[in-house]
Amino acid sequence: MAEKERLKQIHLLVVEDDYDLVHELAEALTCENWVVDTAGNGMEALERMRTADYDAIVCDLMMSRMGGEELQCAVAKEFPYLADHFVFITGQIERNDGISDFIEQTGNTLLLKPFTMEQLRTAVKGVLSC
């Protein structure tokens, strides 16, 4: 059984509408030997979650079509086991005072842009250890 657990691949979903950043994040996380899928918004992310199993989600808070807050709420209903496995990222905390309350209520992690790839990997490892 322990051997099976060691062989289990960690599968992450990165949800970010900035094309360059999503690929940079995916590359940084792939360096940890994690399998990484990407989505350009929350609606696309939900579709991916319906066809694949994920261990954690790295998600921008501010996106068109469906932002991070809306996605987390949808995930809490449809995939409740993933509701507390988000690492949210944002560069616009000063524009939305409710973000801190939302993060506190959900118990998820928040990284403020700019952050280092090491900070991202550490945050994801923290979520995975829960």
N, C-alpha and C positions, 0 to 999 in steps of 0.2 A: 504494500500500500504506500509506504513512504517513497518507494521508487516511482510509482505512478504520479505522486504529488510533485516530485522533482521534475518530471518530464512534462508536466502541464505547462503549456504556453500561456503567457499572460497576453490577453487581447484588449487593446485600448482603442477608444474612438476619440479622435481629435475633431472638434467642431469649431470652425473659425472661418469667417468670411473673407479674410485677407489671404489671397492665393499664395503669396510668397511666404507669409508667416506660417500658414498651415503646413506647408512642405518643410519648412525649417524645424517646426515642432515635431513633426512626424519623424524626420531624420534623427533628431536628438534622442527621441524615445526608442527608435529602432536600434540605436547603439547599445541599449540595455538588453538586446535580444528579445524585445517585446514585439508582438505583431501589432501593427498600427494601421487602422483604417481612418479615412478622413471624410468629413461632410462639410458643406459650405454654409449650412444653416440648420436650425433646429428641426425643421420639417424633414429635411434629408436625413438627419441623424436618427429620427424616429423610424424612418423606413429601413435604415441599416440595422437598427436594433431589433426589428421584427424578423430579420433573416440571419442574424449572427448573435453570438453570446459575447458580452463584454465584461471585463473585470473592473474597468474604471473609464471615466469620461473626462477629457480635458476640454473645457468649453468656454468660449468667449461669452461675456454677458450681453454685449451690444451687437446684435446682428439683425439684418432685415429678415422678413418673413416669419421668423420665430427666434426670439432671443434666448439667452441662457436661463432666465427665470422661468419663462413659459415652458421651455424644454424640461427643466427639472420638475416642474409641477406635473407635466404629462408623464414623465418617467415614473414619478412617485405613484401614479395611478396604474400605469400599464406594466411597469417593471419595478415594483417597490423595493426589491433587493438591491437595486442600483441607486436609489434615491440619495444615499449618503456616500456615494462613490464618485463624486464630482470634484475636479480641481477647476475652479472658475478663474478666468483671467480677464482683466480689464485695464484700460488705460484712462477710464473716464469716471473714476469714483467720485470726483468732486461734482459731477453733473447729476448724480442720483444718490441722494441721502439715504434712500431706502435699501441700498445695496447691503450696507452693514447689517441692518436688521434681518434681511433675507438670509444672508450667510449665517448669521447667528442662529436663526430659526431652523435652518436645514442641517446645520452642523458640518457643512462642507468647508473646503479650503479655498482661499482667495489669494491669488498672486496679482500684484499690481505691475503693469507694464511700465518701464522695461524691467524684465527679470532675466536672470541668467539661466542657461539651460541646466546648470547644476541645481539651481533652486527648483526648477520644474521637475527634474527627475526625483529630487528629494520629496517634493510634495506628492508626486504620484506614488512613490514607495510608501509614504505615510498612509495614503488611502488604501493601498493594497494590503497593508498589514492589519487593517481593521477587521 
